[in-house]
Amino acid sequence: MAGRGGPPRFAHDLNGRFNCRLREFRTQTRSYRGAGREELQVTSKVAIFEADFDFKVLEALERQSFLVSKRRGSGGDIYMVYEVAYVKPTHYESAPRETGLPRTLRVDFLRRIDESWGAPEGWLENWIEIGAVYTGYVVVDEDGNYRYEWRPGAVPLIGSETYILSEEAVTRLVSAPRGTALFTLKDADVKVSLDMEALVKYHAGVFGFTGGGKSNLTAFMVRKLLEELKDLKVIIVDVAGEYAIYLADLISEIGIIYTTENFNASENPAEAFLASQAIPETLIPLLGGVEPLKAFARNLLEDGLVNIVNLSPKPTEYSLKEVLSYILGESRAKAAQIIMEIGGILEKHGVSMEVLIREMNDDLRRELIEYLEGVKGELEGKRYPPEKLIEAVTYALECLRLGEGGERRGVDTPEDIAEAILREDDGRRLVIIYTPDPVDARITVSRLIEAMFKIRKRSIGGPRVLVVLDEAQEFIPDRARKEDLTDISNRSVERLLRQGRKYRLHCWIATQRLAHLNTNALQQIHTYFVNVLPRTYDRGVVANAVGVSPEIVDRTADLEAGEWLLVSHKALARRGVAVFVKAPNNEEILAEKLLK
């Protein structure tokens, strides 16, 4: 292509091989429909470039690439930045579509096309079509320095000279200036740095299908966060039983495990503990066998680092309204009568439903217990006892009785865990809560979050806390129900995502299915790690939530385990710029630590 100038300082043209110009620019909208889901529409600005065919150019563009296209203007030149979405070698006339042509002619035609690729005169017939999306950024080159500016409304000029952004410029485009180098670009040995403070503060999500390495990546990120941010504590709520193994070395040093399982009741507690955990098959060869994990489990139990979670209530931190919440949630006329009569008792004592259990005087507590015992006996004596209402009354009675100083059935409640985590002098910076039963997990998460908010409203001191929710669909589904307690976990987690930052309480989530998550919660996440999402609608949810072109998100279908599409509005240098990265293998790090 004639009439081109040289590439700018922040780009290159593969030593003159990359001759490329902008051919077309359009805004396009893609719709996504999921079964029983709202329709999504995602708009992106797509550019089509045309470059001379060259094998080295083709191979370079098959890797992750960014292009810059010159945009002349009255105040000087700027360069619009595009991310390559697809590359398509093209012949001026595609293979004949008329199948009525004799096969001999068709085969000869195809042979001549094949021979034309890379031939001296091939540039007359062949080119490379490049589809790319506008990132919203331009490069301004002034006074010997260049900088990126956010100009989402910039309009390109058809025919503009186009170049490949240099590796150094790509690093400046995506890497946080004072960040920590965690990843490399998927196709190049270029470091990608993230702002660790922002990564925690503004929440993050890890999304991908089974086998993509969600737990591996999350464990690696937790390692780096604890290493970099000395005032941070991390709580991982683990339904699948993966993180005790993935972070075994850190648990031994600075961690503790809480679980609803009683491993000490087994003949061999260490064996029972390991049997409950998901041990990656790829880890065993790295360790030279399972013995290092057995030793870890034995030491863990001997050192008292596995505690039982007690899900009976801790009444001193509850208001009477919270204790009566399950009765309030019942639609039966009897439930309304109970609440009305309790209201009369409270009025007589001059207190409201907001009174804390620990603030009740003994006379009020005894009167409420006596009344509820009578109600429970009445309900149980019915021909068809209302089981849910009986359970709700029993729960309220248990809270009130425990408030008298009754012995709790267990070791630590979620409220105890919250208090321990928020103490500044507690050396246990990593807490894993293993709750294989989803209902128990929801109760634990809700009570833990609410307790942390209560404590932080009294005192803002203490460490920052990051709550990691694996299998997030268990806690924040888009369709919450009272029956399985997803309603209470949904409210608490959404509150954490919405309000947690001002209390230095933060959240990460991980899941396979974005389409099944609470969309209000998703909107609070500023950093996305995305691996393979086979379902089109899930990819649409990502594109819609993050503001990334669907053409870029579709490329996640080609990712291997440990490779991620990374988009962050806060932790990377530029908001909304998507970058494909390769993460270190946490299993290799773990094996090295355990075998020391």
C-alpha positions as CSV (number, residue, x, y, z in Angstrom):
1,M,0.0,0.0,0.0
2,A,1.5,3.3,-1.1
3,G,1.5,6.6,0.6
4,R,2.1,5.5,4.2
5,G,4.3,7.2,6.7
6,G,6.4,5.3,9.3
7,P,5.0,3.8,12.4
8,P,4.8,6.0,15.5
9,R,7.1,5.4,18.5
10,F,4.6,3.2,20.3
11,A,3.8,0.9,17.4
12,H,5.5,-1.1,14.6
13,D,4.8,-2.6,11.2
14,L,6.8,-5.8,11.4
15,N,9.7,-4.2,9.5
16,G,7.4,-3.0,6.7
17,R,5.5,-6.2,6.3
18,F,2.3,-5.0,7.9
19,N,0.7,-2.7,5.4
20,C,-2.8,-2.1,6.7
21,R,-5.6,0.5,6.5
22,L,-9.0,0.9,8.0
23,R,-11.7,-0.2,5.5
24,E,-15.0,0.0,7.5
25,F,-16.3,1.1,10.9
26,R,-19.7,0.3,12.2
27,T,-21.7,0.1,15.4
28,Q,-23.4,-3.2,15.9
29,T,-25.8,-4.7,18.4
30,R,-26.0,-8.4,19.4
31,S,-29.0,-9.9,21.2
32,Y,-28.8,-12.8,23.7
33,R,-31.8,-14.9,24.7
34,G,-31.7,-17.5,27.5
35,A,-34.5,-19.9,28.5
36,G,-36.7,-17.9,31.0
37,R,-34.2,-15.0,31.0
38,E,-34.5,-11.5,30.0
39,E,-33.2,-10.6,26.6
40,L,-29.8,-8.9,26.6
41,Q,-28.6,-6.4,24.0
42,V,-24.9,-5.5,23.8
43,T,-23.5,-2.8,21.5
44,S,-20.0,-2.5,20.3
45,K,-17.9,-0.5,17.8
46,V,-16.3,-2.8,15.3
47,A,-13.7,-1.8,12.7
48,I,-12.7,-3.9,9.7
49,F,-9.1,-3.5,8.5
50,E,-7.4,-4.7,5.4
51,A,-3.7,-5.7,5.3
52,D,-1.4,-7.2,2.6
53,F,-1.2,-10.9,3.0
54,D,2.0,-12.1,4.6
55,F,2.6,-15.2,6.6
56,K,4.6,-13.4,9.3
57,V,1.8,-10.9,9.6
58,L,-0.8,-13.6,9.8
59,E,1.1,-15.5,12.5
60,A,1.6,-12.2,14.5
61,L,-2.1,-11.4,14.4
62,E,-3.1,-14.9,15.4
63,R,-1.7,-13.9,18.8
64,Q,-3.4,-11.3,21.0
65,S,-2.9,-8.0,19.3
66,F,-3.9,-4.3,19.6
67,L,-3.9,-2.0,16.6
68,V,-3.6,1.8,16.3
69,S,-5.2,3.7,13.5
70,K,-4.1,7.2,12.7
71,R,-6.8,9.8,13.0
72,R,-5.8,13.2,11.6
73,G,-7.3,16.3,13.1
74,S,-7.0,20.1,13.3
75,G,-5.0,19.9,16.5
76,G,-2.7,17.2,15.3
77,D,-2.8,13.4,14.9
78,I,-4.1,10.9,17.4
79,Y,-4.2,7.1,17.2
80,M,-7.3,5.2,18.0
81,V,-6.7,1.9,19.8
82,Y,-8.4,-1.3,18.7
83,E,-8.3,-4.8,20.1
84,V,-8.2,-7.6,17.4
85,A,-11.2,-9.9,17.6
86,Y,-10.6,-12.1,14.6
87,V,-8.3,-12.6,11.6
88,K,-9.4,-13.9,8.2
89,P,-7.1,-14.6,5.2
90,T,-9.2,-13.6,2.2
91,H,-8.9,-14.2,-1.6
92,Y,-10.5,-11.6,-3.9
93,E,-12.9,-14.3,-5.0
94,S,-13.9,-16.9,-2.5
95,A,-14.2,-20.6,-3.5
96,P,-17.0,-20.9,-6.1
97,R,-20.4,-21.2,-4.6
98,E,-21.9,-22.6,-7.8
99,T,-21.7,-26.3,-7.1
100,G,-23.1,-26.9,-10.6
101,L,-19.6,-26.2,-11.9
102,P,-17.7,-29.3,-12.9
103,R,-15.6,-30.7,-10.0
104,T,-12.5,-30.5,-12.1
105,L,-12.9,-26.7,-12.5
106,R,-13.7,-26.3,-8.8
107,V,-10.6,-28.2,-7.7
108,D,-8.4,-26.3,-10.2
109,F,-9.8,-23.0,-8.8
110,L,-9.1,-24.0,-5.2
111,R,-5.6,-25.1,-6.2
112,R,-4.8,-21.8,-7.7
113,I,-6.1,-20.0,-4.6
114,D,-3.9,-22.2,-2.4
115,E,-0.8,-21.4,-4.6
116,S,-1.5,-17.7,-4.5
117,W,-1.0,-17.4,-0.7
118,G,2.4,-15.8,-0.2
119,A,3.3,-15.7,-3.9
120,P,5.1,-12.6,-5.2
121,E,2.1,-11.4,-7.0
122,G,-0.3,-12.7,-4.4
123,W,-0.9,-9.3,-2.9
124,L,-3.0,-8.5,-5.9
125,E,-5.4,-11.3,-5.1
126,N,-5.1,-11.9,-1.3
127,W,-5.3,-9.9,1.8
128,I,-5.9,-10.3,5.5
129,E,-9.2,-9.1,6.9
130,I,-8.9,-8.0,10.5
131,G,-11.9,-7.5,12.7
132,A,-11.2,-5.3,15.8
133,V,-13.2,-3.4,18.4
134,Y,-12.5,0.1,19.6
135,T,-11.3,0.2,23.2
136,G,-12.4,3.8,23.8
137,Y,-8.8,5.0,24.1
138,V,-6.6,7.0,21.8
139,V,-2.9,7.6,22.0
140,V,-1.7,11.2,22.0
141,D,2.0,11.8,21.1
142,E,3.2,15.2,22.3
143,D,6.6,16.6,23.2
144,G,8.4,13.3,22.8
145,N,6.0,11.4,25.1
146,Y,2.9,9.5,24.5
147,R,-0.1,9.0,26.7
148,Y,-3.5,7.3,26.6
149,E,-6.7,9.3,26.7
150,W,-10.3,8.1,27.2
151,R,-12.2,9.3,24.1
152,P,-15.1,6.8,23.6
153,G,-16.8,9.2,21.1
154,A,-13.8,9.4,18.7
155,V,-14.8,8.7,15.1
156,P,-12.2,7.1,12.7
157,L,-11.4,8.1,9.1
158,I,-11.8,5.3,6.5
159,G,-8.5,4.6,4.8
160,S,-6.4,5.5,7.9
161,E,-2.9,4.1,8.3
162,T,-2.8,1.3,10.8
163,Y,0.0,-0.2,12.9
164,I,0.5,-2.9,15.6
165,L,0.8,-1.6,19.1
166,S,4.2,-2.4,20.6
167,E,4.6,-4.8,23.6
168,E,5.9,-1.9,25.7
169,A,2.8,0.2,24.7
170,V,0.5,-2.8,25.4
171,T,2.0,-3.1,28.9
172,R,1.3,0.6,29.5
173,L,-2.2,0.2,28.2
174,V,-3.2,-2.6,30.6
175,S,-0.8,-2.8,33.5
176,A,-1.5,-0.7,36.6
177,P,1.5,1.7,37.0
178,R,2.2,0.8,40.6
179,G,0.7,-2.7,40.5
180,T,2.0,-6.1,41.2
181,A,3.0,-8.3,38.2
182,L,0.8,-11.4,38.6
183,F,0.3,-12.7,35.0
184,T,1.8,-12.8,31.6
185,L,0.0,-12.1,28.3
186,K,-1.4,-15.3,26.9
187,D,0.8,-15.3,23.8
188,A,3.8,-13.3,24.9
189,D,6.3,-12.9,27.7
190,V,4.8,-9.6,28.8
191,K,4.0,-9.0,32.4
192,V,0.5,-7.8,33.4
193,S,0.3,-5.9,36.7
194,L,-2.7,-5.3,38.9
195,D,-3.4,-2.7,41.6
196,M,-3.9,-5.1,44.6
197,E,-5.7,-2.5,46.7
198,A,-8.3,-1.9,44.0
199,L,-8.6,-5.6,43.3
200,V,-9.8,-6.1,46.8
201,K,-11.7,-2.9,47.4
202,Y,-13.9,-3.1,44.3
203,H,-14.8,-6.8,44.3
204,A,-13.9,-9.4,41.7
205,G,-15.5,-12.4,40.1
206,V,-14.0,-15.6,38.6
207,F,-16.2,-17.3,36.0
208,G,-15.6,-20.4,33.9
209,F,-16.8,-23.9,33.2
210,T,-15.6,-27.0,35.1
211,G,-11.9,-27.7,34.5
212,G,-11.0,-24.1,33.6
213,G,-9.1,-23.6,36.9
214,K,-11.4,-21.3,38.9
215,S,-10.2,-22.7,42.3
216,N,-6.6,-22.8,41.2
217,L,-6.7,-19.1,40.1
218,T,-8.6,-18.0,43.2
219,A,-6.1,-19.8,45.5
220,F,-3.2,-18.2,43.7
221,M,-4.8,-14.7,44.0
222,V,-5.5,-15.2,47.7
223,R,-1.8,-16.1,48.2
224,K,-0.7,-12.9,46.4
225,L,-3.2,-10.7,48.3
226,L,-2.1,-12.0,51.7
227,E,1.5,-11.6,50.7
228,E,1.1,-8.0,49.4
229,L,-1.6,-6.6,51.8
230,K,-0.4,-7.2,55.3
231,D,-3.6,-5.7,56.9
232,L,-5.9,-8.1,54.9
233,K,-7.7,-11.1,56.2
234,V,-9.4,-13.6,53.9
235,I,-12.5,-15.8,54.6
236,I,-13.2,-18.5,52.0
237,V,-16.6,-20.1,52.2
238,D,-16.0,-23.5,50.6
239,V,-18.9,-25.7,49.7
240,A,-16.9,-28.1,47.5
241,G,-14.0,-28.7,49.8
242,E,-11.1,-27.5,47.7
243,Y,-9.3,-24.7,49.4
244,A,-8.0,-26.5,52.5
245,I,-5.8,-28.5,50.0
246,Y,-5.0,-25.6,47.6
247,L,-3.8,-23.4,50.5
248,A,-2.5,-26.1,52.8
249,D,0.8,-24.4,53.5
250,L,-0.8,-21.1,54.4
251,I,-3.3,-22.7,56.7
252,S,-0.5,-24.3,58.6
253,E,1.2,-20.9,59.0
254,I,-1.5,-18.3,59.3
255,G,-4.8,-20.1,58.8
256,I,-7.7,-21.9,60.5
257,I,-10.5,-24.1,59.3
258,Y,-14.1,-24.0,60.5
259,T,-16.5,-26.8,59.4
260,T,-19.9,-28.3,60.1
261,E,-18.3,-31.7,59.9
262,N,-17.1,-33.5,63.1
263,F,-14.0,-35.3,61.9
264,N,-12.9,-36.2,65.5
265,A,-15.9,-38.5,65.7
266,S,-14.2,-40.7,63.1
267,E,-11.7,-43.5,64.0
268,N,-9.1,-41.8,61.8
269,P,-9.8,-38.0,61.9
270,A,-7.0,-37.2,59.4
271,E,-8.2,-39.7,56.9
272,A,-11.8,-38.5,57.3
273,F,-10.7,-34.9,56.8
274,L,-8.8,-35.7,53.6
275,A,-11.7,-37.8,52.3
276,S,-13.9,-34.8,52.6
277,Q,-11.7,-32.7,50.4
278,A,-11.4,-32.5,46.6
279,I,-7.7,-33.4,46.0
280,P,-6.6,-32.5,42.4
281,E,-5.2,-35.6,40.6
282,T,-2.5,-33.4,39.0
283,L,-1.2,-32.4,42.5
284,I,-0.3,-35.9,43.7
285,P,2.5,-36.5,41.1
286,L,3.9,-33.1,42.1
287,L,4.0,-34.1,45.7
288,G,5.4,-37.6,44.9
289,G,2.4,-39.2,46.5
290,V,-0.3,-38.4,49.1
291,E,1.9,-38.7,52.2
292,P,2.6,-34.9,52.4
293,L,-1.1,-34.3,52.5
294,K,-1.7,-36.9,55.2
295,A,1.0,-35.3,57.3
296,F,-0.6,-31.9,56.7
297,A,-4.0,-33.2,57.9
298,R,-2.6,-34.9,61.0
299,N,-0.7,-31.7,62.0
300,L,-3.8,-29.6,61.3
301,L,-6.0,-31.6,63.7
302,E,-3.3,-32.0,66.3
303,D,-2.7,-28.3,66.4
304,G,-6.4,-27.6,66.9
305,L,-6.8,-25.7,63.6
306,V,-10.0,-27.5,62.6
307,N,-13.0,-26.2,64.6
308,I,-16.7,-27.0,64.4
309,V,-19.1,-24.3,63.3
310,N,-22.0,-24.0,65.7
311,L,-25.1,-22.8,63.8
312,S,-27.2,-22.5,66.9
313,P,-27.8,-18.7,67.4
314,K,-25.7,-16.4,69.5
315,P,-28.5,-14.5,71.1
316,T,-26.4,-11.7,72.6
317,E,-26.0,-10.2,69.1
318,Y,-29.6,-10.6,68.0
319,S,-32.6,-8.3,68.3
320,L,-35.9,-9.8,69.2
321,K,-37.1,-8.9,65.7
322,E,-34.4,-11.1,64.2
323,V,-35.2,-13.9,66.6
324,L,-38.8,-13.7,65.5
325,S,-38.0,-13.4,61.8
326,Y,-39.1,-16.9,60.9
327,I,-42.5,-16.3,62.6
328,L,-42.8,-13.0,60.9
329,G,-42.2,-14.7,57.6
330,E,-45.1,-17.1,58.1
331,S,-48.3,-16.2,56.3
332,R,-50.6,-18.1,58.7
333,A,-53.2,-16.2,60.8
334,K,-51.7,-17.9,63.9
335,A,-48.3,-16.3,63.2
336,A,-49.9,-12.9,63.0
337,Q,-51.7,-13.5,66.3
338,I,-48.4,-14.6,68.0
339,I,-46.6,-11.4,66.9
340,M,-49.6,-9.3,68.1
341,E,-49.6,-10.9,71.5
342,I,-45.8,-10.6,71.8
343,G,-46.2,-6.9,70.9
344,G,-48.6,-6.6,73.9
345,I,-46.0,-8.2,76.2
346,L,-43.3,-5.8,75.0
347,E,-45.6,-2.8,75.4
348,K,-46.2,-3.7,79.0
349,H,-42.4,-3.8,79.6
350,G,-41.8,-0.6,77.6
351,V,-39.5,-2.0,74.9
352,S,-39.8,-2.5,71.2
353,M,-39.0,-5.4,68.8
354,E,-35.6,-3.9,68.3
355,V,-34.4,-4.8,71.8
356,L,-31.3,-6.9,71.8
357,I,-31.6,-10.3,73.6
358,R,-28.6,-9.3,75.8
359,E,-30.4,-6.1,76.9
360,M,-33.6,-7.9,78.0
361,N,-34.3,-8.0,81.7
362,D,-35.0,-11.4,83.3
363,D,-38.7,-10.8,83.8
364,L,-39.3,-10.0,80.1
365,R,-37.3,-13.0,79.0
366,R,-39.2,-15.4,81.3
367,E,-42.6,-14.1,80.2
368,L,-41.7,-14.5,76.6
369,I,-40.4,-18.0,77.1
370,E,-43.5,-19.0,79.1
371,Y,-45.8,-17.6,76.4
372,L,-44.0,-19.3,73.5
373,E,-43.9,-22.6,75.4
374,G,-47.6,-22.4,75.6
375,V,-47.9,-21.6,71.9
376,K,-45.7,-24.5,71.0
377,G,-47.7,-27.0,73.1
378,E,-50.9,-25.7,71.4
379,L,-49.5,-26.1,67.9
380,E,-48.1,-29.5,68.6
381,G,-51.5,-30.7,69.9
382,K,-53.3,-29.9,66.6
383,R,-54.5,-32.7,64.4
384,Y,-52.3,-31.4,61.6
385,P,-49.5,-29.6,63.3
386,P,-48.0,-26.6,61.3
387,E,-44.4,-27.9,61.1
388,K,-42.8,-24.7,59.8
389,L,-44.5,-22.5,62.4
390,I,-43.5,-24.9,65.1
391,E,-39.9,-24.8,63.9
392,A,-40.0,-21.0,64.0
393,V,-41.4,-20.9,67.5
394,T,-38.8,-23.5,68.6
395,Y,-36.0,-21.4,67.1
396,A,-37.2,-18.3,69.0
397,L,-37.4,-20.3,72.3
398,E,-33.9,-21.6,71.8
399,C,-32.6,-18.1,71.3
400,L,-34.3,-16.8,74.4
401,R,-33.2,-19.8,76.6
402,L,-29.6,-19.5,75.4
403,G,-29.8,-15.8,76.4
404,E,-30.3,-17.0,79.9
405,G,-26.7,-18.4,79.8
406,G,-27.5,-21.9,78.5
407,E,-24.6,-23.9,77.1
408,R,-24.1,-23.6,73.4
409,R,-23.9,-26.8,71.4
410,G,-20.5,-26.5,69.6
411,V,-17.4,-24.5,69.4
412,D,-17.8,-21.3,67.4
413,T,-20.8,-19.6,65.9
414,P,-20.6,-17.4,62.8
415,E,-20.7,-14.4,65.2
416,D,-17.7,-15.8,67.1
417,I,-15.8,-16.2,63.8
418,A,-16.7,-12.6,62.8
419,E,-15.4,-11.3,66.1
420,A,-12.1,-13.3,65.8
421,I,-11.6,-12.1,62.2
422,L,-12.1,-8.4,63.0
423,R,-9.6,-8.4,66.0
424,E,-6.4,-6.7,65.0
425,D,-4.2,-9.0,67.2
426,D,-5.5,-12.2,65.7
427,G,-2.6,-13.8,63.7
428,R,-5.0,-16.1,61.7
429,R,-5.3,-14.2,58.4
430,L,-6.8,-17.0,56.4
431,V,-10.1,-18.5,57.4
432,I,-11.7,-21.4,55.5
433,I,-15.3,-22.3,56.3
434,Y,-16.0,-25.7,54.9
435,T,-19.8,-26.3,54.8
436,P,-20.8,-29.0,52.3
437,D,-24.5,-28.6,52.9
438,P,-25.7,-25.6,50.9
439,V,-28.4,-24.6,53.5
440,D,-25.8,-24.6,56.3
441,A,-23.5,-22.6,54.1
442,R,-26.2,-19.9,53.4
443,I,-27.0,-19.6,57.1
444,T,-23.3,-19.3,57.9
445,V,-22.7,-16.7,55.2
446,S,-25.7,-14.6,56.2
447,R,-24.9,-14.6,59.9
448,L,-21.2,-14.0,59.3
449,I,-21.8,-11.0,57.1
450,E,-24.5,-9.4,59.3
451,A,-22.3,-9.9,62.4
452,M,-19.3,-8.2,60.7
453,F,-21.5,-5.2,59.7
454,K,-22.7,-4.9,63.3
455,I,-19.2,-5.0,64.7
456,R,-17.9,-2.5,62.1
457,K,-20.8,-0.1,62.8
458,R,-19.5,0.0,66.5
459,S,-15.9,0.4,65.6
460,I,-14.1,0.9,62.3
461,G,-10.8,-0.4,63.5
462,G,-9.3,-3.7,62.7
463,P,-8.2,-5.4,59.5
464,R,-9.7,-5.3,56.0
465,V,-11.6,-8.5,55.2
466,L,-12.2,-10.2,51.9
467,V,-15.0,-12.8,51.8
468,V,-14.6,-15.3,48.9
469,L,-17.7,-17.2,47.9
470,D,-17.0,-20.2,45.7
471,E,-20.0,-21.8,44.0
472,A,-21.6,-18.3,44.2
473,Q,-24.9,-19.6,42.6
474,E,-25.6,-21.2,46.0
475,F,-25.7,-17.8,47.7
476,I,-26.9,-15.2,45.2
477,P,-29.1,-17.0,42.7
478,D,-31.3,-14.8,40.6
479,R,-34.4,-16.5,41.9
480,A,-34.1,-16.5,45.7
481,R,-36.6,-18.6,47.8
482,K,-37.4,-18.7,51.5
483,E,-37.6,-22.5,51.5
484,D,-33.9,-23.1,50.9
485,L,-32.8,-19.9,52.7
486,T,-31.4,-18.4,49.5
487,D,-33.4,-15.3,50.3
488,I,-31.4,-14.5,53.4
489,S,-28.0,-15.3,51.9
490,N,-28.9,-13.2,48.8
491,R,-29.8,-10.2,50.9
492,S,-26.6,-10.4,53.0
493,V,-24.2,-10.9,50.1
494,E,-25.8,-8.2,48.0
495,R,-25.5,-5.9,51.1
496,L,-21.8,-6.8,51.3
497,L,-21.2,-6.0,47.6
498,R,-23.2,-2.8,47.8
499,Q,-22.2,-1.3,51.2
500,G,-19.1,-3.3,52.3
501,R,-16.4,-0.9,50.9
502,K,-17.1,1.9,53.4
503,Y,-16.7,-0.7,56.2
504,R,-13.6,-2.3,54.6
505,L,-15.5,-5.5,54.0
506,H,-15.1,-6.9,50.5
507,C,-16.2,-9.8,48.4
508,W,-15.1,-12.1,45.5
509,I,-17.4,-14.6,43.9
510,A,-16.7,-17.6,41.6
511,T,-19.2,-19.7,39.6
512,Q,-19.8,-21.6,36.4
513,R,-23.1,-20.0,35.5
514,L,-23.4,-16.2,35.5
515,A,-26.9,-16.4,34.0
516,H,-28.2,-17.8,37.4
517,L,-26.7,-15.0,39.5
518,N,-28.4,-12.0,41.1
519,T,-27.8,-9.3,38.5
520,N,-27.8,-6.6,41.1
521,A,-24.8,-8.3,42.7
522,L,-23.0,-8.8,39.4
523,Q,-23.2,-5.0,38.8
524,Q,-21.1,-4.4,41.9
525,I,-18.1,-6.4,40.5
526,H,-15.4,-4.3,38.9
527,T,-12.8,-7.1,38.0
528,Y,-13.7,-10.1,35.9
529,F,-11.7,-13.2,35.2
530,V,-13.4,-15.3,32.5
531,N,-12.4,-18.7,31.2
532,V,-14.5,-21.0,28.9
533,L,-18.2,-20.3,29.1
534,P,-19.9,-22.7,26.6
535,R,-23.3,-21.2,26.8
536,T,-23.8,-18.1,24.6
537,Y,-26.1,-16.4,27.1
538,D,-23.4,-16.6,29.8
539,R,-21.0,-14.9,27.5
540,G,-23.7,-12.2,26.8
541,V,-24.0,-11.6,30.5
542,V,-20.2,-11.0,30.7
543,A,-20.3,-8.6,27.8
544,N,-23.2,-6.7,29.2
545,A,-21.9,-6.5,32.7
546,V,-18.3,-5.5,31.9
547,G,-19.0,-3.4,28.8
548,V,-16.7,-5.6,26.6
549,S,-17.5,-6.3,23.0
550,P,-19.1,-9.8,22.4
551,E,-16.5,-10.4,19.7
552,I,-13.8,-10.3,22.3
553,V,-15.7,-12.4,24.9
554,D,-16.4,-15.1,22.3
555,R,-12.7,-15.7,22.1
556,T,-12.8,-17.3,25.6
557,A,-14.1,-20.4,23.9
558,D,-10.5,-21.1,22.8
559,L,-8.9,-20.7,26.2
560,E,-7.0,-23.5,27.9
561,A,-7.1,-24.2,31.6
562,G,-5.2,-21.4,33.4
563,E,-5.8,-18.9,30.7
564,W,-8.2,-16.0,31.4
565,L,-9.9,-13.0,29.9
566,L,-9.2,-10.3,32.4
567,V,-11.2,-7.1,32.4
568,S,-11.1,-4.5,35.3
569,H,-12.5,-1.0,35.7
570,K,-10.2,-0.4,38.7
571,A,-7.3,-2.8,39.0
572,L,-5.8,-2.5,35.5
573,A,-4.5,0.7,34.0
574,R,-7.5,1.3,31.7
575,R,-11.1,0.6,32.4
576,G,-12.9,-1.9,30.2
577,V,-9.8,-3.0,28.1
578,A,-9.8,-6.7,27.8
579,V,-6.6,-8.7,28.0
580,F,-5.9,-12.4,27.7
581,V,-3.5,-13.6,30.4
582,K,-1.9,-16.8,31.6
583,A,-1.9,-17.4,35.4
584,P,0.8,-19.2,37.4
585,N,-0.1,-22.7,38.5
586,N,-1.0,-22.7,42.2
587,E,-0.5,-26.5,42.5
588,E,3.2,-26.0,41.6
589,I,3.6,-23.3,44.2
590,L,1.8,-25.5,46.8
591,A,3.9,-28.5,46.1
592,E,7.1,-26.5,46.4
593,K,6.0,-25.1,49.8
594,L,4.9,-28.5,51.2
595,L,8.1,-30.3,50.1
596,K,10.4,-27.8,51.7
